[in-house]
Amino acid sequence: MLSILGTVISSYLTTVSAYNQTVTTTTTHAPSMAKPTPSMVCVRNGIDGLDGMNGKDGKDGKDGKEGKQGKPGVCNCTLVQLQRAFSKPSIHLDGKTRKVQRIRAGKALDVWDYQIDTGHISGGMMYSKGILKVPLSGLYTIYSQIYYTSKTYSGRHVIRINNQTVALSEARGLMVAGSAITLGGFHVNKDDEISVAVVYDAEIFTGKWHTFFGAHLI
């Protein structure tokens, strides 16, 4: 009898112990089963943050090595050409022949040459066929003398800038022979053209000391 009772009690205790282990195991693992898996997590992109401040400028780099010196330039200019190029604009034109010439009124006189004795040209002045062209704007002294050999009304001649009269030689009435001169200071612009013309048809003597024309920057 006692043997049977012991067997029953032992079986009961075994059953209770097994039940407790089952409850403990279930209780222990229950929380982990409640945790969300990665596939269940909802992810949203946040708003971009503000740009950060610019950093300080870096230090300047070192200077590069000095380059090699270039070859000397070549100048084929003569001394006279250099003097002309670096001098103030100036020109003096003498009558280029020693003879009497019949001149038509209003036409630019083309009886000049800057390569005769006192003649010269410098500073970029240009002359061609009775026309002076100035290289720089500024105040210029302009002058002209003409020697008349025939009777003509007043022996008048004019200085013109761009074909506009700016000076007239002195009126003397009807003259037999002699020189008349006119000059003045005038503002002239770069590339303006200067010329001389007689007012009436006339005969003039184009000797280098009798008839001349010039201009220079003051």
C-alpha positions in Angstrom: 0.0 0.0 0.0 2.7 2.4 1.0 4.6 1.5 -2.2 1.6 2.4 -4.3 1.1 5.7 -2.5 4.8 6.6 -3.0 4.6 5.9 -6.7 1.5 8.2 -7.0 3.2 11.1 -5.1 6.3 10.8 -7.1 4.3 10.9 -10.4 2.4 14.0 -9.2 5.6 15.9 -8.3 7.1 15.0 -11.7 4.0 16.4 -13.4 4.0 19.6 -11.4 7.7 20.2 -12.0 7.2 19.7 -15.8 4.3 22.2 -15.8 6.4 24.8 -13.9 9.2 24.5 -16.4 6.8 24.9 -19.3 5.3 28.1 -17.7 8.8 29.5 -17.0 9.9 28.9 -20.5 6.8 30.5 -22.0 7.1 33.5 -19.7 10.8 34.0 -20.4 10.4 34.1 -24.2 7.1 35.9 -24.4 8.6 39.4 -24.3 11.0 38.7 -27.2 8.1 37.5 -29.3 6.3 40.9 -28.7 9.3 42.9 -30.1 8.7 44.2 -33.7 10.8 42.7 -36.4 12.8 44.9 -38.8 10.2 44.4 -41.5 7.6 46.0 -39.2 9.6 49.3 -38.6 8.3 52.4 -40.6 11.2 54.8 -41.6 10.6 58.4 -42.8 13.3 60.8 -44.3 13.9 63.9 -42.2 14.2 67.6 -43.4 17.7 68.6 -44.6 19.6 70.6 -42.1 21.0 74.1 -42.7 24.3 74.5 -44.4 27.3 75.0 -42.1 29.4 78.2 -42.1 32.3 78.5 -44.6 35.6 77.9 -43.2 38.4 80.5 -43.1 40.4 81.2 -46.3 43.6 79.2 -46.7 47.0 80.8 -46.8 48.3 82.1 -50.1 50.6 79.8 -51.9 54.2 80.6 -52.6 55.2 82.7 -55.6 56.2 80.7 -58.7 59.7 80.9 -60.1 60.7 83.9 -62.1 60.6 83.3 -65.9 63.5 83.5 -68.1 64.4 86.9 -69.6 63.2 87.4 -73.2 65.4 88.1 -76.1 66.3 91.8 -76.8 64.0 93.5 -79.3 65.3 94.5 -82.7 65.1 98.1 -83.8 65.9 98.9 -87.4 65.1 102.6 -86.9 67.7 105.3 -87.7 68.5 108.0 -85.1 66.6 110.5 -87.1 63.5 108.3 -87.1 63.8 107.8 -83.3 64.0 111.5 -82.7 61.0 112.1 -84.8 59.0 109.4 -83.0 59.8 110.7 -79.5 59.7 114.5 -80.1 56.7 116.8 -80.0 54.7 116.9 -83.2 56.3 119.6 -85.3 56.9 120.4 -89.0 58.4 123.1 -91.1 58.0 123.1 -94.9 60.0 125.3 -97.3 59.1 126.1 -100.9 60.7 123.3 -102.9 61.6 125.2 -106.1 63.1 128.5 -106.8 60.7 129.6 -109.5 57.5 131.5 -110.1 54.3 129.3 -110.2 50.8 130.1 -111.1 48.4 129.1 -108.3 44.7 128.5 -108.5 42.5 129.9 -105.8 41.0 127.6 -103.2 43.3 124.6 -104.0 45.6 123.3 -101.2 49.1 124.5 -102.0 51.4 121.6 -102.8 54.7 123.5 -103.1 56.3 122.3 -99.9 59.2 120.0 -98.8 60.4 119.3 -95.2 63.8 118.0 -96.5 65.1 121.3 -97.6 67.6 123.2 -95.3 65.5 124.5 -92.4 62.7 122.0 -93.0 62.0 119.2 -90.5 59.3 116.8 -89.4 59.0 115.1 -86.0 56.6 113.6 -83.4 54.4 111.7 -85.8 53.4 114.6 -88.0 52.5 113.6 -91.6 52.5 115.5 -94.8 51.2 114.5 -98.3 50.2 116.6 -101.3 49.7 119.9 -99.5 48.0 118.4 -96.4 49.4 118.2 -92.9 47.9 115.6 -90.5 48.5 115.9 -86.8 49.0 112.8 -84.6 47.9 114.3 -81.3 45.1 116.6 -80.1 46.3 119.9 -78.6 47.1 123.5 -79.1 49.3 124.2 -82.1 51.0 127.2 -83.6 50.3 127.3 -87.3 51.9 129.7 -89.7 52.4 130.4 -93.4 54.2 133.0 -95.5 53.8 133.4 -99.3 55.8 135.6 -101.6 53.6 137.1 -104.4 55.2 138.2 -107.7 52.2 139.6 -109.5 49.5 142.1 -108.9 46.8 140.5 -106.9 44.1 141.7 -104.6 45.6 142.0 -101.2 47.9 138.9 -101.7 45.5 137.0 -99.4 45.9 133.4 -98.4 44.3 131.4 -95.7 45.1 128.6 -93.2 42.5 125.9 -93.1 41.7 123.1 -90.7 39.6 120.4 -92.3 38.9 122.8 -95.2 37.5 125.5 -92.7 39.3 128.8 -92.8 40.9 129.7 -89.4 43.3 132.5 -90.4 43.7 135.1 -93.2 46.8 137.0 -94.2 46.7 140.8 -93.7 44.9 142.8 -96.4 47.1 145.3 -98.1 45.1 146.3 -101.1 46.4 145.7 -104.6 50.1 144.8 -104.2 52.8 144.5 -106.9 55.1 142.1 -105.2 56.1 141.0 -101.7 55.3 138.6 -98.9 52.3 138.1 -96.8 52.2 136.1 -93.6 49.5 134.7 -91.3 49.7 132.7 -88.1 47.9 131.8 -84.9 47.4 129.3 -82.1 44.6 126.8 -82.7 43.2 123.7 -81.0 43.6 120.8 -83.4 42.3 117.3 -82.9 44.1 114.1 -83.8 44.0 113.3 -87.5 42.7 116.8 -88.4 44.1 118.1 -91.7 45.8 121.5 -92.1 46.4 123.2 -95.5 47.1 126.6 -97.1 45.3 128.1 -100.1 45.3 131.5 -101.9 42.0 133.4 -102.0 42.5 134.7 -105.6 44.5 133.2 -108.5 48.1 134.4 -108.1 51.7 134.0 -109.1 54.0 133.1 -106.2 57.7 132.5 -105.8 58.5 129.2 -104.1 62.0 129.9 -102.9 62.8 128.3 -99.5 63.2 131.6 -97.7 60.3 133.3 -99.4 57.5 130.8 -99.1 57.0 128.4 -96.1 54.4 126.7 -94.0 54.6 124.9 -90.6 52.9 123.8 -87.4 54.0 122.6 -84.0 52.4 121.4 -80.7 52.8 124.0 -78.0 
